[in-house]
């Protein structure tokens, strides 16, 4: 990466192809850490006004502009504040009817965990520890919660200062992206993410006519994301500058 205010581009041909004929391309965007800066309390996250303006412009130019996020769709709409976009929430679980059968058990599981910052979503739960005094201690305290979730047949997944417990359903940001590409018929796409779950989104672009994977890198994010990416940026502000070029 070339400084905090610059983007490192490894492959520009695909990016140029996407930008030149936007009606034939899709943009898939994570929300937290990509469009909205990471904040201490998840409920305080907001996409800056400047980024919203760019997203509205892009929505009128591109074949598809979609937010693919771990947030529920209703929450993501409020954070992003741009109605013209397509939203898929909870890491693609919203597109999988089988996830509904696990909701009661997962919510019941979370209710029995004495944790100070639990985000109860329609289809899953998230145990946040960003505000904990010691992140390493907090993660160690959540390890038995992750193990207990697996014992009960749920899925557990670690992200940026969060443990998520989800239904054991084949759903991910990758399945969501593939579904949207299939529905739209588009064969060119850009995907931007900042965390482990975005690796599935990256993989979903394999085999397209033009694909650009953008990593918003940080000390908290997985190194594999940067290794897999075509473009590296150092912050949501720098990512907005990239979007302005599209």
C-alpha positions in Angstrom: 0.0 0.0 0.0 1.3 3.5 -0.9 0.4 5.6 2.2 -2.9 5.9 3.9 -4.3 8.3 1.3 -3.5 6.2 -1.8 -4.7 3.0 -3.4 -2.4 0.3 -4.7 -3.7 -1.2 -7.9 -2.4 -4.5 -9.1 -4.6 -5.0 -12.2 -6.0 -1.9 -13.9 -7.3 -3.5 -17.1 -10.4 -5.0 -15.5 -11.1 -1.8 -13.5 -11.0 0.2 -16.7 -13.3 -2.3 -18.5 -15.8 -2.0 -15.7 -15.7 1.8 -15.6 -15.9 2.1 -19.4 -19.2 0.2 -19.7 -20.9 0.5 -16.3 -24.3 -0.7 -17.5 -22.6 -4.1 -18.1 -21.1 -4.3 -14.6 -22.0 -4.8 -11.0 -20.5 -3.3 -7.8 -20.7 -5.3 -4.6 -19.9 -3.4 -1.5 -19.6 -4.3 2.2 -20.9 -1.7 4.6 -18.9 -1.6 7.9 -15.3 -0.8 7.3 -15.8 -0.2 3.6 -18.5 2.4 3.1 -18.9 3.3 6.8 -15.9 3.8 9.1 -15.7 1.3 12.0 -17.0 2.7 15.2 -16.9 1.5 18.8 -20.7 0.9 19.0 -22.2 -0.8 15.9 -25.4 1.2 16.2 -23.5 4.4 15.7 -22.2 3.5 12.2 -23.1 5.8 9.4 -22.0 6.3 5.7 -20.7 9.8 5.2 -22.8 12.2 3.1 -20.0 12.4 0.5 -20.1 8.7 0.0 -23.9 8.6 -0.2 -23.7 11.1 -3.0 -21.3 9.0 -4.9 -23.4 5.9 -4.4 -26.5 7.6 -5.8 -24.6 8.5 -8.9 -23.3 5.0 -9.3 -26.7 3.5 -8.9 -27.9 5.4 -12.0 -24.9 4.3 -14.1 -24.2 0.6 -13.2 -26.2 -2.5 -14.0 -26.2 -3.3 -10.3 -24.9 -1.7 -7.1 -25.5 -3.9 -4.1 -24.5 -3.8 -0.4 -23.7 -7.3 0.7 -23.3 -7.1 4.5 -23.5 -8.9 7.8 -26.1 -6.3 8.9 -29.8 -7.0 8.5 -31.1 -5.3 5.4 -33.3 -2.8 7.3 -30.3 -1.8 9.4 -28.0 -1.5 6.4 -30.4 0.7 4.6 -30.4 3.2 7.5 -26.6 3.1 7.8 -26.1 3.6 4.1 -29.0 5.9 3.5 -29.4 5.3 -0.3 -32.6 3.6 -1.3 -31.6 3.1 -4.9 -29.2 0.3 -4.0 -29.9 -3.4 -3.7 -29.3 -4.8 -0.2 -28.6 -8.4 0.9 -28.1 -8.8 4.7 -26.8 -11.2 7.2 -24.0 -12.6 5.0 -26.5 -14.0 2.5 -28.8 -15.7 5.0 -31.7 -13.5 4.0 -31.8 -15.3 0.6 -31.9 -18.8 2.2 -35.4 -19.9 3.6 -33.9 -22.8 5.5 -32.3 -20.3 7.9 -35.6 -19.3 9.4 -36.0 -22.7 11.2 -33.0 -22.0 13.4 -33.9 -18.5 14.6 -35.6 -19.5 17.9 -32.8 -21.8 19.0 -30.1 -19.3 18.1 -31.8 -16.4 19.9 -32.4 -18.7 22.9 -28.8 -19.6 23.0 -27.7 -15.9 23.0 -30.2 -15.1 25.8 -28.3 -17.5 28.1 -24.9 -16.0 27.4 -24.0 -13.2 29.9 -22.3 -10.9 27.5 -22.6 -7.1 27.6 -22.7 -6.3 23.9 -24.9 -8.8 22.0 -26.5 -7.9 18.7 -29.6 -9.9 18.1 -30.3 -10.0 14.4 -33.4 -11.6 12.7 -31.5 -14.7 11.7 -28.3 -14.7 13.8 -26.5 -13.1 16.7 -23.2 -11.3 17.2 -21.2 -11.0 20.3 -19.1 -7.8 20.0 -16.0 -7.0 22.0 -14.6 -3.9 20.5 -15.4 -1.9 23.7 -13.9 -4.5 26.0 -10.9 -3.2 28.1 -8.7 -6.0 26.8 -9.5 -7.5 23.4 -7.4 -10.6 23.9 -9.1 -11.4 27.2 -12.5 -10.8 25.7 -11.8 -13.1 22.8 -10.6 -15.8 25.2 -13.8 -15.5 27.2 -15.8 -15.9 24.0 -14.0 -19.0 22.8 -16.2 -21.3 25.0 -19.3 -19.6 23.5 -18.1 -20.4 20.0 -17.4 -24.0 21.0 -20.9 -24.3 22.7 -22.5 -23.0 19.5 -20.8 -25.6 17.4 -21.9 -28.3 19.9 -25.5 -27.3 19.4 -25.2 -27.6 15.6 -24.9 -23.9 14.9 -22.1 -22.2 12.9 -19.7 -19.8 14.6 -17.5 -17.2 12.8 -15.0 -14.7 14.0 -14.7 -11.2 12.5 -13.3 -7.8 13.4 -13.8 -7.8 17.2 -16.9 -10.0 16.9 -18.1 -13.6 17.2 -21.1 -14.5 15.1 -23.4 -17.4 15.7 -25.4 -18.4 12.7 -27.7 -21.2 11.3 -25.9 -24.2 9.7 -27.0 -23.1 6.3 -24.9 -22.8 3.1 -25.0 -19.1 2.9 -22.2 -16.5 2.6 -21.5 -13.3 0.9 -20.2 -15.5 -1.9 -23.6 -17.3 -2.4 -25.3 -13.9 -2.3 -23.0 -12.4 -5.0 -23.4 -15.5 -7.2 -27.2 -15.3 -6.9 -27.3 -11.6 -7.8 -24.9 -12.1 -10.8 -27.1 -15.0 -12.0 -30.2 -13.0 -11.7 -28.8 -9.9 -13.4 -26.8 -11.7 -16.1 -23.9 -9.4 -15.6 -20.4 -10.8 -16.2 -18.2 -7.9 -14.9 -18.0 -7.0 -11.3 -16.1 -5.2 -8.5 -16.3 -6.5 -4.9 -15.0 -4.4 -1.9 -14.5 -5.8 1.6 -12.5 -5.6 4.7 -12.9 -8.8 6.7 -12.8 -12.6 6.6 -16.3 -13.0 5.3 -15.4 -10.9 2.2 -13.1 -13.6 1.0 -16.2 -15.5 -0.1 -17.3 -12.4 -2.0 -13.9 -12.3 -3.7 -14.2 -16.0 -4.7 -17.6 -15.4 -6.2 -16.0 -13.2 -8.9 -13.8 -16.1 -10.2 -14.5 -16.8 -13.9 -16.1 -13.5 -14.8 -15.1 -11.6 -17.9 -13.8 -8.8 -15.7 -13.3 -8.9 -11.9 -11.8 -6.5 -9.5 -11.4 -7.3 -5.8 -10.8 -4.4 -3.5 -9.5 -4.8 0.1 -9.9 -2.0 2.6 -6.9 -3.1 4.7 -6.4 -2.6 8.5 -4.5 -4.1 11.3 -7.6 -6.0 12.4 -8.3 -7.5 9.0 -7.1 -10.9 7.7 -3.8 -10.8 5.7 -5.3 -13.2 3.2 -7.8 -10.5 2.1 -4.9 -8.2 1.0 -3.1 -11.1 -0.7 -6.2 -12.0 -2.7 -7.1 -8.4 -3.7 -6.3 -6.6 -6.9 -6.6 -3.2 -5.3 -5.6 -2.2 -1.7 -6.9 0.9 0.0 -6.2 2.1 3.5 -9.6 3.5 4.7 -13.2 4.0 3.7 -12.3 7.6 2.7 -9.7 6.3 0.2 -12.2 3.8 -1.1 -14.7 6.6 -1.7 -12.0 8.3 -3.9 -11.8 5.1 -5.9 -15.6 5.0 -6.3 -15.5 8.6 -7.5 -13.3 7.4 -10.5 -16.1 5.0 -11.5 
